[in-house]
Amino acid sequence: MANSRQATKRARQNLTKAENNNVQVTKMRTAIKKVHVAVETGEGDKDALFREAMKQIDRSATKGLIHNNKANRDKAKLAKLVQA
């Protein structure tokens, strides 16, 4: 339990930031899954979904939610999948 006003405020802020981070990571994962589904089923515009997934991955990496190397690795995998 926080003992000072500052610690209480930091605890509140940490909860809010963690919530926002989880939302962003979830958006990224969902975008990646949508690309996989579009490629497997052949339905939907896989190029548009691919671009959206790239945006979400880059945004997550910029915010420090995932490592830059993981972002690059995920983008390379998706690009290879879409081109195949």
Backbone atoms as SQL, in Angstrom:
CREATE TABLE atoms (id INTEGER PRIMARY KEY, chain TEXT, resi INTEGER, resn TEXT, atom TEXT, x REAL, y REAL, z REAL);
INSERT INTO atoms VALUES
  (1, 'A', 1, 'MET', 'N', 0.849, -1.189, 0.000),
  (2, 'A', 1, 'MET', 'CA', 0.000, 0.000, 0.000),
  (3, 'A', 1, 'MET', 'C', 0.884, 1.237, 0.000),
  (4, 'A', 2, 'ALA', 'N', 0.492, 2.224, -0.763),
  (5, 'A', 2, 'ALA', 'CA', 1.264, 3.462, -0.857),
  (6, 'A', 2, 'ALA', 'C', 1.121, 4.269, 0.429),
  (7, 'A', 3, 'ASN', 'N', 2.244, 4.824, 0.898),
  (8, 'A', 3, 'ASN', 'CA', 2.245, 5.545, 2.166),
  (9, 'A', 3, 'ASN', 'C', 2.245, 7.055, 2.007),
  (10, 'A', 4, 'SER', 'N', 2.516, 7.551, 0.819),
  (11, 'A', 4, 'SER', 'CA', 2.550, 8.995, 0.629),
  (12, 'A', 4, 'SER', 'C', 1.633, 9.370, -0.534),
  (13, 'A', 5, 'ARG', 'N', 1.339, 10.654, -0.630),
  (14, 'A', 5, 'ARG', 'CA', 0.492, 11.125, -1.727),
  (15, 'A', 5, 'ARG', 'C', 1.138, 10.827, -3.068),
  (16, 'A', 6, 'GLN', 'N', 2.444, 11.032, -3.127),
  (17, 'A', 6, 'GLN', 'CA', 3.161, 10.790, -4.380),
  (18, 'A', 6, 'GLN', 'C', 3.074, 9.317, -4.777),
  (19, 'A', 7, 'ALA', 'N', 3.271, 8.430, -3.811),
  (20, 'A', 7, 'ALA', 'CA', 3.227, 6.998, -4.101),
  (21, 'A', 7, 'ALA', 'C', 1.819, 6.571, -4.519),
  (22, 'A', 8, 'THR', 'N', 0.813, 7.171, -3.903),
  (23, 'A', 8, 'THR', 'CA', -0.568, 6.867, -4.271),
  (24, 'A', 8, 'THR', 'C', -0.838, 7.289, -5.710),
  (25, 'A', 9, 'LYS', 'N', -0.369, 8.483, -6.048),
  (26, 'A', 9, 'LYS', 'CA', -0.565, 8.988, -7.408),
  (27, 'A', 9, 'LYS', 'C', 0.170, 8.106, -8.414),
  (28, 'A', 10, 'ARG', 'N', 1.410, 7.734, -8.106),
  (29, 'A', 10, 'ARG', 'CA', 2.184, 6.883, -9.012),
  (30, 'A', 10, 'ARG', 'C', 1.481, 5.538, -9.216),
  (31, 'A', 11, 'ALA', 'N', 0.912, 4.998, -8.139),
  (32, 'A', 11, 'ALA', 'CA', 0.202, 3.724, -8.250),
  (33, 'A', 11, 'ALA', 'C', -0.997, 3.862, -9.188),
  (34, 'A', 12, 'ARG', 'N', -1.729, 4.968, -9.062),
  (35, 'A', 12, 'ARG', 'CA', -2.869, 5.232, -9.947),
  (36, 'A', 12, 'ARG', 'C', -2.406, 5.353, -11.396),
  (37, 'A', 13, 'GLN', 'N', -1.337, 6.113, -11.596),
  (38, 'A', 13, 'GLN', 'CA', -0.830, 6.318, -12.950),
  (39, 'A', 13, 'GLN', 'C', -0.339, 5.010, -13.564),
  (40, 'A', 14, 'ASN', 'N', 0.306, 4.187, -12.741),
  (41, 'A', 14, 'ASN', 'CA', 0.809, 2.907, -13.246),
  (42, 'A', 14, 'ASN', 'C', -0.328, 2.010, -13.720),
  (43, 'A', 15, 'LEU', 'N', -1.436, 2.013, -12.969),
  (44, 'A', 15, 'LEU', 'CA', -2.585, 1.210, -13.379),
  (45, 'A', 15, 'LEU', 'C', -3.144, 1.702, -14.713),
  (46, 'A', 16, 'THR', 'N', -3.251, 3.015, -14.847),
  (47, 'A', 16, 'THR', 'CA', -3.777, 3.592, -16.085),
  (48, 'A', 16, 'THR', 'C', -2.866, 3.279, -17.263),
  (49, 'A', 17, 'LYS', 'N', -1.564, 3.454, -17.060),
  (50, 'A', 17, 'LYS', 'CA', -0.613, 3.197, -18.143),
  (51, 'A', 17, 'LYS', 'C', -0.592, 1.723, -18.528),
  (52, 'A', 18, 'ALA', 'N', -0.669, 0.839, -17.536),
  (53, 'A', 18, 'ALA', 'CA', -0.678, -0.591, -17.826),
  (54, 'A', 18, 'ALA', 'C', -1.914, -0.961, -18.639),
  (55, 'A', 19, 'GLU', 'N', -3.044, -0.360, -18.292),
  (56, 'A', 19, 'GLU', 'CA', -4.279, -0.608, -19.025),
  (57, 'A', 19, 'GLU', 'C', -4.142, -0.165, -20.482),
  (58, 'A', 20, 'ASN', 'N', -3.605, 1.040, -20.677),
  (59, 'A', 20, 'ASN', 'CA', -3.418, 1.563, -22.032),
  (60, 'A', 20, 'ASN', 'C', -2.432, 0.707, -22.824),
  (61, 'A', 21, 'ASN', 'N', -1.369, 0.247, -22.168),
  (62, 'A', 21, 'ASN', 'CA', -0.386, -0.606, -22.835),
  (63, 'A', 21, 'ASN', 'C', -1.023, -1.916, -23.272),
  (64, 'A', 22, 'ASN', 'N', -1.858, -2.492, -22.399),
  (65, 'A', 22, 'ASN', 'CA', -2.518, -3.747, -22.743),
  (66, 'A', 22, 'ASN', 'C', -3.447, -3.571, -23.937),
  (67, 'A', 23, 'VAL', 'N', -4.126, -2.434, -23.999),
  (68, 'A', 23, 'VAL', 'CA', -5.005, -2.156, -25.137),
  (69, 'A', 23, 'VAL', 'C', -4.193, -2.108, -26.424),
  (70, 'A', 24, 'GLN', 'N', -3.055, -1.428, -26.386),
  (71, 'A', 24, 'GLN', 'CA', -2.228, -1.287, -27.590),
  (72, 'A', 24, 'GLN', 'C', -1.675, -2.639, -28.044),
  (73, 'A', 25, 'VAL', 'N', -1.203, -3.445, -27.107),
  (74, 'A', 25, 'VAL', 'CA', -0.661, -4.761, -27.460),
  (75, 'A', 25, 'VAL', 'C', -1.770, -5.646, -28.023),
  (76, 'A', 26, 'THR', 'N', -2.964, -5.550, -27.453),
  (77, 'A', 26, 'THR', 'CA', -4.095, -6.331, -27.949),
  (78, 'A', 26, 'THR', 'C', -4.453, -5.924, -29.371),
  (79, 'A', 27, 'LYS', 'N', -4.444, -4.619, -29.653),
  (80, 'A', 27, 'LYS', 'CA', -4.718, -4.147, -31.013),
  (81, 'A', 27, 'LYS', 'C', -3.699, -4.718, -31.994),
  (82, 'A', 28, 'MET', 'N', -2.434, -4.731, -31.579),
  (83, 'A', 28, 'MET', 'CA', -1.374, -5.242, -32.437),
  (84, 'A', 28, 'MET', 'C', -1.595, -6.729, -32.725),
  (85, 'A', 29, 'ARG', 'N', -1.853, -7.496, -31.688),
  (86, 'A', 29, 'ARG', 'CA', -2.043, -8.936, -31.863),
  (87, 'A', 29, 'ARG', 'C', -3.260, -9.236, -32.728),
  (88, 'A', 30, 'THR', 'N', -4.321, -8.471, -32.532),
  (89, 'A', 30, 'THR', 'CA', -5.530, -8.663, -33.327),
  (90, 'A', 30, 'THR', 'C', -5.260, -8.370, -34.799),
  (91, 'A', 31, 'ALA', 'N', -4.515, -7.304, -35.069),
  (92, 'A', 31, 'ALA', 'CA', -4.186, -6.957, -36.455),
  (93, 'A', 31, 'ALA', 'C', -3.370, -8.074, -37.106),
  (94, 'A', 32, 'ILE', 'N', -2.438, -8.640, -36.353),
  (95, 'A', 32, 'ILE', 'CA', -1.619, -9.740, -36.879),
  (96, 'A', 32, 'ILE', 'C', -2.495, -10.954, -37.175),
  (97, 'A', 33, 'LYS', 'N', -3.413, -11.267, -36.263),
  (98, 'A', 33, 'LYS', 'CA', -4.300, -12.411, -36.463),
  (99, 'A', 33, 'LYS', 'C', -5.191, -12.211, -37.683),
  (100, 'A', 34, 'LYS', 'N', -5.643, -10.974, -37.895),
  (101, 'A', 34, 'LYS', 'CA', -6.495, -10.695, -39.053),
  (102, 'A', 34, 'LYS', 'C', -5.749, -10.952, -40.356),
  (103, 'A', 35, 'VAL', 'N', -4.465, -10.630, -40.386),
  (104, 'A', 35, 'VAL', 'CA', -3.663, -10.895, -41.583),
  (105, 'A', 35, 'VAL', 'C', -3.564, -12.402, -41.806),
  (106, 'A', 36, 'HIS', 'N', -3.307, -13.147, -40.740),
  (107, 'A', 36, 'HIS', 'CA', -3.199, -14.606, -40.858),
  (108, 'A', 36, 'HIS', 'C', -4.505, -15.204, -41.395),
  (109, 'A', 37, 'VAL', 'N', -5.627, -14.745, -40.858),
  (110, 'A', 37, 'VAL', 'CA', -6.926, -15.265, -41.297),
  (111, 'A', 37, 'VAL', 'C', -7.180, -14.907, -42.755),
  (112, 'A', 38, 'ALA', 'N', -6.855, -13.680, -43.146),
  (113, 'A', 38, 'ALA', 'CA', -7.076, -13.250, -44.529),
  (114, 'A', 38, 'ALA', 'C', -6.239, -14.073, -45.499),
  (115, 'A', 39, 'VAL', 'N', -5.018, -14.397, -45.114),
  (116, 'A', 39, 'VAL', 'CA', -4.149, -15.186, -45.992),
  (117, 'A', 39, 'VAL', 'C', -4.656, -16.627, -46.082),
  (118, 'A', 40, 'GLU', 'N', -5.074, -17.190, -44.945),
  (119, 'A', 40, 'GLU', 'CA', -5.525, -18.582, -44.933),
  (120, 'A', 40, 'GLU', 'C', -6.828, -18.772, -45.707),
  (121, 'A', 41, 'THR', 'N', -7.778, -17.861, -45.490),
  (122, 'A', 41, 'THR', 'CA', -9.091, -18.027, -46.112),
  (123, 'A', 41, 'THR', 'C', -9.173, -17.393, -47.487),
  (124, 'A', 42, 'GLY', 'N', -8.308, -16.443, -47.765),
  (125, 'A', 42, 'GLY', 'CA', -8.354, -15.746, -49.042),
  (126, 'A', 42, 'GLY', 'C', -9.415, -14.664, -49.084),
  (127, 'A', 43, 'GLU', 'N', -10.074, -14.430, -47.959),
  (128, 'A', 43, 'GLU', 'CA', -11.114, -13.403, -47.886),
  (129, 'A', 43, 'GLU', 'C', -10.532, -12.118, -47.325),
  (130, 'A', 44, 'GLY', 'N', -11.078, -10.999, -47.753),
  (131, 'A', 44, 'GLY', 'CA', -10.626, -9.712, -47.243),
  (132, 'A', 44, 'GLY', 'C', -9.430, -9.190, -48.022),
  (133, 'A', 45, 'ASP', 'N', -9.148, -7.926, -47.809),
  (134, 'A', 45, 'ASP', 'CA', -8.029, -7.278, -48.489),
  (135, 'A', 45, 'ASP', 'C', -6.779, -7.465, -47.637),
  (136, 'A', 46, 'LYS', 'N', -5.993, -8.475, -47.977),
  (137, 'A', 46, 'LYS', 'CA', -4.838, -8.785, -47.139),
  (138, 'A', 46, 'LYS', 'C', -3.785, -7.690, -47.170),
  (139, 'A', 47, 'ASP', 'N', -3.707, -6.922, -48.261),
  (140, 'A', 47, 'ASP', 'CA', -2.725, -5.836, -48.319),
  (141, 'A', 47, 'ASP', 'C', -3.078, -4.719, -47.342),
  (142, 'A', 48, 'ALA', 'N', -4.359, -4.364, -47.275),
  (143, 'A', 48, 'ALA', 'CA', -4.788, -3.320, -46.337),
  (144, 'A', 48, 'ALA', 'C', -4.611, -3.793, -44.899),
  (145, 'A', 49, 'LEU', 'N', -4.947, -5.043, -44.642),
  (146, 'A', 49, 'LEU', 'CA', -4.769, -5.594, -43.294),
  (147, 'A', 49, 'LEU', 'C', -3.289, -5.660, -42.932),
  (148, 'A', 50, 'PHE', 'N', -2.464, -5.977, -43.918),
  (149, 'A', 50, 'PHE', 'CA', -1.019, -6.030, -43.700),
  (150, 'A', 50, 'PHE', 'C', -0.485, -4.655, -43.323),
  (151, 'A', 51, 'ARG', 'N', -0.922, -3.612, -44.045),
  (152, 'A', 51, 'ARG', 'CA', -0.475, -2.247, -43.729),
  (153, 'A', 51, 'ARG', 'C', -0.909, -1.839, -42.323),
  (154, 'A', 52, 'GLU', 'N', -2.132, -2.195, -41.947),
  (155, 'A', 52, 'GLU', 'CA', -2.626, -1.862, -40.605),
  (156, 'A', 52, 'GLU', 'C', -1.802, -2.589, -39.542),
  (157, 'A', 53, 'ALA', 'N', -1.460, -3.845, -39.798),
  (158, 'A', 53, 'ALA', 'CA', -0.643, -4.601, -38.851),
  (159, 'A', 53, 'ALA', 'C', 0.741, -3.966, -38.707),
  (160, 'A', 54, 'MET', 'N', 1.311, -3.505, -39.821),
  (161, 'A', 54, 'MET', 'CA', 2.617, -2.829, -39.764),
  (162, 'A', 54, 'MET', 'C', 2.537, -1.584, -38.882),
  (163, 'A', 55, 'LYS', 'N', 1.462, -0.817, -39.043),
  (164, 'A', 55, 'LYS', 'CA', 1.286, 0.387, -38.226),
  (165, 'A', 55, 'LYS', 'C', 1.221, 0.035, -36.748),
  (166, 'A', 56, 'GLN', 'N', 0.441, -0.989, -36.429),
  (167, 'A', 56, 'GLN', 'CA', 0.266, -1.369, -35.026),
  (168, 'A', 56, 'GLN', 'C', 1.578, -1.894, -34.433),
  (169, 'A', 57, 'ILE', 'N', 2.316, -2.664, -35.209),
  (170, 'A', 57, 'ILE', 'CA', 3.594, -3.191, -34.726),
  (171, 'A', 57, 'ILE', 'C', 4.574, -2.050, -34.493),
  (172, 'A', 58, 'ASP', 'N', 4.658, -1.129, -35.453),
  (173, 'A', 58, 'ASP', 'CA', 5.561, 0.015, -35.300),
  (174, 'A', 58, 'ASP', 'C', 5.173, 0.869, -34.098),
  (175, 'A', 59, 'ARG', 'N', 3.878, 1.070, -33.913),
  (176, 'A', 59, 'ARG', 'CA', 3.406, 1.884, -32.789),
  (177, 'A', 59, 'ARG', 'C', 3.778, 1.226, -31.457),
  (178, 'A', 60, 'SER', 'N', 3.624, -0.085, -31.376),
  (179, 'A', 60, 'SER', 'CA', 3.971, -0.794, -30.146),
  (180, 'A', 60, 'SER', 'C', 5.470, -0.724, -29.871),
  (181, 'A', 61, 'ALA', 'N', 6.271, -0.824, -30.918),
  (182, 'A', 61, 'ALA', 'CA', 7.723, -0.750, -30.748),
  (183, 'A', 61, 'ALA', 'C', 8.143, 0.656, -30.340),
  (184, 'A', 62, 'THR', 'N', 7.526, 1.669, -30.946),
  (185, 'A', 62, 'THR', 'CA', 7.861, 3.056, -30.624),
  (186, 'A', 62, 'THR', 'C', 7.554, 3.364, -29.165),
  (187, 'A', 63, 'LYS', 'N', 6.449, 2.813, -28.675),
  (188, 'A', 63, 'LYS', 'CA', 6.048, 3.063, -27.289),
  (189, 'A', 63, 'LYS', 'C', 6.827, 2.200, -26.303),
  (190, 'A', 64, 'GLY', 'N', 7.654, 1.291, -26.814),
  (191, 'A', 64, 'GLY', 'CA', 8.464, 0.462, -25.935),
  (192, 'A', 64, 'GLY', 'C', 7.723, -0.738, -25.380),
  (193, 'A', 65, 'LEU', 'N', 6.606, -1.089, -25.988),
  (194, 'A', 65, 'LEU', 'CA', 5.828, -2.222, -25.502),
  (195, 'A', 65, 'LEU', 'C', 6.417, -3.545, -25.966),
  (196, 'A', 66, 'ILE', 'N', 7.060, -3.515, -27.128),
  (197, 'A', 66, 'ILE', 'CA', 7.796, -4.681, -27.608),
  (198, 'A', 66, 'ILE', 'C', 9.170, -4.198, -28.058),
  (199, 'A', 67, 'HIS', 'N', 10.118, -5.097, -28.082),
  (200, 'A', 67, 'HIS', 'CA', 11.480, -4.755, -28.481),
  (201, 'A', 67, 'HIS', 'C', 11.523, -4.506, -29.985),
  (202, 'A', 68, 'ASN', 'N', 12.413, -3.633, -30.407),
  (203, 'A', 68, 'ASN', 'CA', 12.536, -3.313, -31.834),
  (204, 'A', 68, 'ASN', 'C', 12.856, -4.547, -32.670),
  (205, 'A', 69, 'ASN', 'N', 13.676, -5.437, -32.136),
  (206, 'A', 69, 'ASN', 'CA', 14.019, -6.652, -32.885),
  (207, 'A', 69, 'ASN', 'C', 12.791, -7.539, -33.077),
  (208, 'A', 70, 'LYS', 'N', 11.953, -7.636, -32.053),
  (209, 'A', 70, 'LYS', 'CA', 10.720, -8.415, -32.174),
  (210, 'A', 70, 'LYS', 'C', 9.804, -7.784, -33.207),
  (211, 'A', 71, 'ALA', 'N', 9.733, -6.462, -33.212),
  (212, 'A', 71, 'ALA', 'CA', 8.893, -5.768, -34.193),
  (213, 'A', 71, 'ALA', 'C', 9.377, -6.085, -35.608),
  (214, 'A', 72, 'ASN', 'N', 10.672, -5.982, -35.824),
  (215, 'A', 72, 'ASN', 'CA', 11.227, -6.270, -37.151),
  (216, 'A', 72, 'ASN', 'C', 11.010, -7.726, -37.547),
  (217, 'A', 73, 'ARG', 'N', 11.161, -8.618, -36.591),
  (218, 'A', 73, 'ARG', 'CA', 10.963, -10.044, -36.848),
  (219, 'A', 73, 'ARG', 'C', 9.503, -10.319, -37.228),
  (220, 'A', 74, 'ASP', 'N', 8.574, -9.735, -36.478),
  (221, 'A', 74, 'ASP', 'CA', 7.153, -9.936, -36.770),
  (222, 'A', 74, 'ASP', 'C', 6.777, -9.365, -38.136),
  (223, 'A', 75, 'LYS', 'N', 7.317, -8.192, -38.448),
  (224, 'A', 75, 'LYS', 'CA', 7.012, -7.573, -39.740),
  (225, 'A', 75, 'LYS', 'C', 7.564, -8.423, -40.885),
  (226, 'A', 76, 'ALA', 'N', 8.753, -8.970, -40.710),
  (227, 'A', 76, 'ALA', 'CA', 9.349, -9.809, -41.752),
  (228, 'A', 76, 'ALA', 'C', 8.524, -11.077, -41.960),
  (229, 'A', 77, 'LYS', 'N', 8.068, -11.678, -40.870),
  (230, 'A', 77, 'LYS', 'CA', 7.244, -12.883, -40.974),
  (231, 'A', 77, 'LYS', 'C', 5.946, -12.601, -41.723),
  (232, 'A', 78, 'LEU', 'N', 5.309, -11.480, -41.369),
  (233, 'A', 78, 'LEU', 'CA', 4.051, -11.138, -42.029),
  (234, 'A', 78, 'LEU', 'C', 4.265, -10.834, -43.511),
  (235, 'A', 79, 'ALA', 'N', 5.337, -10.117, -43.824),
  (236, 'A', 79, 'ALA', 'CA', 5.619, -9.787, -45.224),
  (237, 'A', 79, 'ALA', 'C', 5.829, -11.063, -46.036),
  (238, 'A', 80, 'LYS', 'N', 6.558, -11.994, -45.462),
  (239, 'A', 80, 'LYS', 'CA', 6.811, -13.264, -46.137),
  (240, 'A', 80, 'LYS', 'C', 5.505, -14.035, -46.337),
  (241, 'A', 81, 'LEU', 'N', 4.649, -13.997, -45.335),
  (242, 'A', 81, 'LEU', 'CA', 3.367, -14.691, -45.399),
  (243, 'A', 81, 'LEU', 'C', 2.460, -14.091, -46.475),
  (244, 'A', 82, 'VAL', 'N', 2.408, -12.767, -46.529),
  (245, 'A', 82, 'VAL', 'CA', 1.530, -12.089, -47.485),
  (246, 'A', 82, 'VAL', 'C', 2.026, -12.281, -48.916),
  (247, 'A', 83, 'GLN', 'N', 3.333, -12.297, -49.113),
  (248, 'A', 83, 'GLN', 'CA', 3.887, -12.445, -50.457),
  (249, 'A', 83, 'GLN', 'C', 3.766, -13.868, -50.987),
  (250, 'A', 84, 'ALA', 'N', 3.662, -14.833, -50.090),
  (251, 'A', 84, 'ALA', 'CA', 3.608, -16.241, -50.510),
  (252, 'A', 84, 'ALA', 'C', 2.291, -16.596, -51.177);
